Amino acid sequence: MQLVVHWCYTLGVVRSIDRLPIIECCGPVWSFTGWITQDFPPADGYSVRSFVQGQFQYSLPWFGGGKAPWIAIVVHGDGSYDWMWG
């Protein structure tokens, strides 16, 4: 799972932002079942946070487990960024 973020900034303010959540999945035992959350607020601030969380299911019938990983990327008007995942 990936979150690609491109942004433009001027004078310390994020003026535009584009996001693309990507699933490159999954192998023989995991399947992507959908997005739980996609939070993409508009640009126009000193920082803008983008967040996605996906749902993955273990596909072997005798094991009913799943995972819900997430990615958050915060872009700033000075061109820097921070990211977190879990």
LOKETI-284069 format. One line per field, with one value per atom (N, C-alpha, C, O, CB): atom name; chain; residue in three letters; y, z, x. Coordinates in pm, whole numbers. Glycine has a CB too. Example, Ala and Ser with C-alpha at 12.3 -4.5 7.8 and 13.67 -1.06 7.14 Angstrom:
! LOKETI-284069
atom <- [N CA C O CB N CA C O CB]
kette <- [A A A A A A A A A A]
rest <- [ALA ALA ALA ALA ALA SER SER SER SER SER]
yy <- [-569 -450 -330 -332 -447 -225 -106 3 114 -60]
zz <- [780 780 780 846 905 708 714 787 804 572]
xx <- [1319 1230 1320 1424 1131 1285 1367 1290 1341 1408]
***
This chain:
! LOKETI-284069
atom <- [N CA C O CB N CA C O CB N CA C O CB N CA C O CB N CA C O CB N CA C O CB N CA C O CB N CA C O CB N CA C O CB N CA C O CB N CA C O CB N CA C O CB N CA C O CB N CA C O CB N CA C O CB N CA C O CB N CA C O CB N CA C O CB N CA C O CB N CA C O CB N CA C O CB N CA C O CB N CA C O CB N CA C O CB N CA C O CB N CA C O CB N CA C O CB N CA C O CB N CA C O CB N CA C O CB N CA C O CB N CA C O CB N CA C O CB N CA C O CB N CA C O CB N CA C O CB N CA C O CB N CA C O CB N CA C O CB N CA C O CB N CA C O CB N CA C O CB N CA C O CB N CA C O CB N CA C O CB N CA C O CB N CA C O CB N CA C O CB N CA C O CB N CA C O CB N CA C O CB N CA C O CB N CA C O CB N CA C O CB N CA C O CB N CA C O CB N CA C O CB N CA C O CB N CA C O CB N CA C O CB N CA C O CB N CA C O CB N CA C O CB N CA C O CB N CA C O CB N CA C O CB N CA C O CB N CA C O CB N CA C O CB N CA C O CB N CA C O CB N CA C O CB N CA C O CB N CA C O CB N CA C O CB N CA C O CB N CA C O CB N CA C O CB N CA C O CB N CA C O CB N CA C O CB N CA C O CB N CA C O CB N CA C O CB N CA C O CB N CA C O CB]
kette <- [A A A A A A A A A A A A A A A A A A A A A A A A A A A A A A A A A A A A A A A A A A A A A A A A A A A A A A A A A A A A A A A A A A A A A A A A A A A A A A A A A A A A A A A A A A A A A A A A A A A A A A A A A A A A A A A A A A A A A A A A A A A A A A A A A A A A A A A A A A A A A A A A A A A A A A A A A A A A A A A A A A A A A A A A A A A A A A A A A A A A A A A A A A A A A A A A A A A A A A A A A A A A A A A A A A A A A A A A A A A A A A A A A A A A A A A A A A A A A A A A A A A A A A A A A A A A A A A A A A A A A A A A A A A A A A A A A A A A A A A A A A A A A A A A A A A A A A A A A A A A A A A A A A A A A A A A A A A A A A A A A A A A A A A A A A A A A A A A A A A A A A A A A A A A A A A A A A A A A A A A A A A A A A A A A A A A A A A A A A A A A A A A A A A A A A A A A A A A A A A A A A A A A A A A A A A A A A A A A A A A A A A A A A A A A A]
rest <- [MET MET MET MET MET GLN GLN GLN GLN GLN LEU LEU LEU LEU LEU VAL VAL VAL VAL VAL VAL VAL VAL VAL VAL HIS HIS HIS HIS HIS TRP TRP TRP TRP TRP CYS CYS CYS CYS CYS TYR TYR TYR TYR TYR THR THR THR THR THR LEU LEU LEU LEU LEU GLY GLY GLY GLY GLY VAL VAL VAL VAL VAL VAL VAL VAL VAL VAL ARG ARG ARG ARG ARG SER SER SER SER SER ILE ILE ILE ILE ILE ASP ASP ASP ASP ASP ARG ARG ARG ARG ARG LEU LEU LEU LEU LEU PRO PRO PRO PRO PRO ILE ILE ILE ILE ILE ILE ILE ILE ILE ILE GLU GLU GLU GLU GLU CYS CYS CYS CYS CYS CYS CYS CYS CYS CYS GLY GLY GLY GLY GLY PRO PRO PRO PRO PRO VAL VAL VAL VAL VAL TRP TRP TRP TRP TRP SER SER SER SER SER PHE PHE PHE PHE PHE THR THR THR THR THR GLY GLY GLY GLY GLY TRP TRP TRP TRP TRP ILE ILE ILE ILE ILE THR THR THR THR THR GLN GLN GLN GLN GLN ASP ASP ASP ASP ASP PHE PHE PHE PHE PHE PRO PRO PRO PRO PRO PRO PRO PRO PRO PRO ALA ALA ALA ALA ALA ASP ASP ASP ASP ASP GLY GLY GLY GLY GLY TYR TYR TYR TYR TYR SER SER SER SER SER VAL VAL VAL VAL VAL ARG ARG ARG ARG ARG SER SER SER SER SER PHE PHE PHE PHE PHE VAL VAL VAL VAL VAL GLN GLN GLN GLN GLN GLY GLY GLY GLY GLY GLN GLN GLN GLN GLN PHE PHE PHE PHE PHE GLN GLN GLN GLN GLN TYR TYR TYR TYR TYR SER SER SER SER SER LEU LEU LEU LEU LEU PRO PRO PRO PRO PRO TRP TRP TRP TRP TRP PHE PHE PHE PHE PHE GLY GLY GLY GLY GLY GLY GLY GLY GLY GLY GLY GLY GLY GLY GLY LYS LYS LYS LYS LYS ALA ALA ALA ALA ALA PRO PRO PRO PRO PRO TRP TRP TRP TRP TRP ILE ILE ILE ILE ILE ALA ALA ALA ALA ALA ILE ILE ILE ILE ILE VAL VAL VAL VAL VAL VAL VAL VAL VAL VAL HIS HIS HIS HIS HIS GLY GLY GLY GLY GLY ASP ASP ASP ASP ASP GLY GLY GLY GLY GLY SER SER SER SER SER TYR TYR TYR TYR TYR ASP ASP ASP ASP ASP TRP TRP TRP TRP TRP MET MET MET MET MET TRP TRP TRP TRP TRP GLY GLY GLY GLY GLY]
yy <- [-117 0 123 129 0 220 344 462 449 343 577 703 801 841 758 838 933 1071 1088 892 1169 1305 1402 1400 1340 1487 1596 1726 1734 1579 1828 1954 2070 2057 1960 2184 2309 2407 2406 2368 2489 2583 2716 2722 2525 2822 2957 3033 3030 3028 3102 3187 3113 3169 3309 2989 2911 2847 2789 2996 2856 2801 2695 2715 2915 2581 2476 2525 2544 2338 2546 2604 2499 2519 2695 2386 2278 2146 2138 2293 2041 1910 1802 1812 1891 1701 1584 1460 1450 1577 1366 1241 1123 1128 1237 1015 893 774 739 882 710 588 471 458 561 386 277 145 138 303 43 -92 -175 -187 -154 -233 -329 -460 -481 -283 -543 -649 -784 -791 -627 -879 -901 -1037 -1074 -892 -1111 -1245 -1346 -1311 -1248 -1470 -1575 -1583 -1645 -1706 -1522 -1542 -1416 -1426 -1598 -1299 -1176 -1115 -1121 -1076 -1055 -983 -847 -835 -1065 -748 -614 -611 -643 -503 -572 -573 -433 -420 -642 -328 -193 -93 -127 -192 33 141 160 169 273 166 198 349 398 144 422 568 629 580 614 736 823 966 1015 799 1031 1168 1261 1264 1180 1337 1425 1567 1608 1373 1644 1781 1869 1835 1840 1981 2067 2139 2152 2169 2186 2268 2405 2438 2280 2484 2622 2637 2686 2670 2596 2613 2595 2563 2515 2614 2596 2450 2418 2657 2362 2219 2151 2197 2159 2039 1963 1816 1764 1990 1748 1607 1521 1551 1580 1415 1316 1183 1147 1306 1109 984 880 909 1006 758 645 524 507 611 440 313 209 228 324 99 -8 -130 -146 -44 -217 -343 -458 -466 -353 -546 -664 -788 -789 -660 -890 -1013 -1130 -1143 -1039 -1213 -1337 -1431 -1456 -1399 -1485 -1554 -1706 -1773 -1520 -1761 -1905 -1935 -1869 -1962 -2031 -2052 -2090 -2061 -2159 -2152 -2195 -2086 -2107 -2317 -1970 -1860 -1733 -1686 -1842 -1677 -1563 -1429 -1337 -1580 -1414 -1290 -1179 -1202 -1314 -1059 -943 -839 -847 -884 -742 -629 -502 -504 -646 -391 -261 -158 -72 -217 -164 -69 71 88 -115 172 310 386 347 378 495 585 728 761 560 813 956 1035 1007 995 1131 1219 1363 1401 1192 1441 1583 1663 1652 1620 1745 1830 1972 2014 1827 2044 2178 2281 2250 2182 2403 2512 2553 2637 2628 2494 2521 2411 2412 2533 2315 2207 2080 1979 2253 2083 1963 1878 1919 2002 1759 1669 1577 1560 1587 1519 1418 1303 1323 1476 1184 1069 974 967 996 902 801 685 701 858 569 452 352 354 387 266 162 59 -36 222]
zz <- [0 0 0 74 123 -83 -92 -95 -133 -217 -55 -73 -135 -71 62 -259 -330 -318 -348 -481 -274 -255 -328 -309 -103 -411 -478 -435 -430 -635 -405 -363 -412 -438 -212 -425 -461 -346 -282 -596 -321 -210 -250 -334 -85 -189 -211 -80 -13 -324 -44 75 200 283 52 213 332 336 438 448 227 225 115 3 202 150 52 -36 11 122 -165 -257 -332 -360 -357 -365 -432 -388 -349 -588 -396 -352 -431 -453 -199 -473 -540 -464 -419 -690 -450 -378 -463 -536 -241 -450 -521 -430 -409 -654 -375 -298 -395 -492 -201 -367 -457 -379 -268 -526 -440 -386 -486 -602 -360 -441 -520 -441 -345 -545 -482 -395 -460 -582 -354 -394 -251 -226 -112 -186 -332 -310 -302 -314 -183 -282 -286 -161 -165 -305 -50 73 125 219 179 70 115 1 -114 168 33 -68 -11 108 -113 -97 -60 -72 -178 -150 36 33 25 8 156 35 18 112 202 38 87 172 290 271 92 410 528 536 561 657 515 524 420 397 665 358 276 317 286 121 387 434 359 386 589 264 178 185 95 32 290 298 190 136 438 157 52 95 214 12 -3 22 72 70 -106 116 157 306 380 122 348 486 496 397 578 614 636 632 605 768 660 647 614 652 777 541 502 526 482 351 596 629 537 514 777 484 402 475 530 256 475 552 473 419 691 466 409 501 568 264 502 573 487 444 715 462 380 462 575 271 405 470 385 266 490 447 381 456 579 376 382 440 404 289 390 502 480 407 455 613 292 206 219 145 66 310 330 418 520 395 382 450 597 674 379 638 778 870 990 787 813 895 858 745 874 950 920 959 991 987 957 1002 899 781 1040 945 857 915 1031 836 834 875 821 719 824 890 846 859 948 931 771 780 739 668 692 785 753 721 761 869 646 612 629 585 466 692 702 654 695 850 568 519 541 501 368 607 630 548 569 782 454 374 429 483 223 416 473 364 257 581 395 301 276 189 349 349 322 235 211 453 186 101 176 113 26 308 385 405 372 522 459 487 602 635 362 662 767 729 662 910 772 743 861 937 614 873 977 915 816 1100 972 924 1036 1134 801 1021 1120 1075 1148 1250]
xx <- [86 0 90 188 -97 56 133 37 -80 224 88 16 114 210 -43 91 176 112 -6 195 191 140 232 354 131 174 245 179 56 243 259 202 287 406 188 222 287 267 162 231 366 359 421 511 430 371 420 411 307 342 517 519 472 401 430 512 482 345 307 496 269 134 124 170 29 61 34 -80 -192 -2 -52 -150 -232 -350 -80 -169 -241 -182 -65 -235 -264 -219 -293 -414 -241 -221 -277 -235 -121 -232 -326 -297 -339 -437 -367 -261 -293 -265 -148 -211 -369 -348 -329 -403 -468 -231 -196 -193 -141 -58 -250 -242 -163 -202 -384 -53 23 14 87 175 -74 -118 -104 -87 -260 -110 -104 -40 -13 -245 -17 35 -77 -194 119 -42 -143 -231 -338 -76 -190 -268 -335 -414 -179 -307 -371 -451 -409 -267 -564 -641 -682 -713 -766 -682 -726 -878 -932 -659 -947 -1094 -1154 -1275 -1146 -1072 -1124 -1061 -984 -1273 -1096 -1047 -1141 -1262 -1033 -1086 -1165 -1184 -1294 -1096 -1074 -1077 -986 -875 -1036 -1030 -947 -982 -1090 -969 -891 -915 -821 -701 -894 -877 -799 -854 -928 -800 -820 -870 -807 -701 -841 -870 -817 -689 -660 -922 -615 -495 -540 -659 -406 -444 -463 -438 -523 -604 -322 -281 -131 -65 -356 -78 65 106 222 105 11 34 -99 -206 97 -88 -207 -177 -75 -246 -267 -250 -335 -452 -287 -276 -347 -339 -235 -286 -450 -457 -535 -642 -522 -482 -556 -539 -437 -506 -643 -637 -706 -820 -703 -636 -691 -725 -678 -593 -805 -843 -791 -819 -999 -716 -662 -710 -715 -507 -746 -799 -708 -665 -944 -681 -608 -701 -811 -556 -660 -755 -758 -831 -725 -683 -692 -813 -832 -562 -895 -1023 -1011 -1102 -1099 -904 -893 -837 -824 -805 -805 -752 -827 -815 -598 -902 -987 -929 -1004 -1116 -799 -738 -743 -770 -596 -717 -712 -619 -579 -851 -585 -500 -562 -631 -352 -538 -588 -475 -480 -713 -374 -263 -308 -407 -146 -232 -263 -135 -26 -338 -153 -43 -94 -205 9 -14 -45 76 189 -83 53 158 113 3 189 199 171 271 392 179 221 308 301 199 268 412 422 451 502 532 417 434 577 603 360 672 814 876 997 892 793 842 878 907 960 877 909 785 674 970 806 694 730 847 655 628 642 550 449 606 586 499 501 598 543 392 373 299 228 296 315 241 227 302 311 132 112 13 -16 67]
***
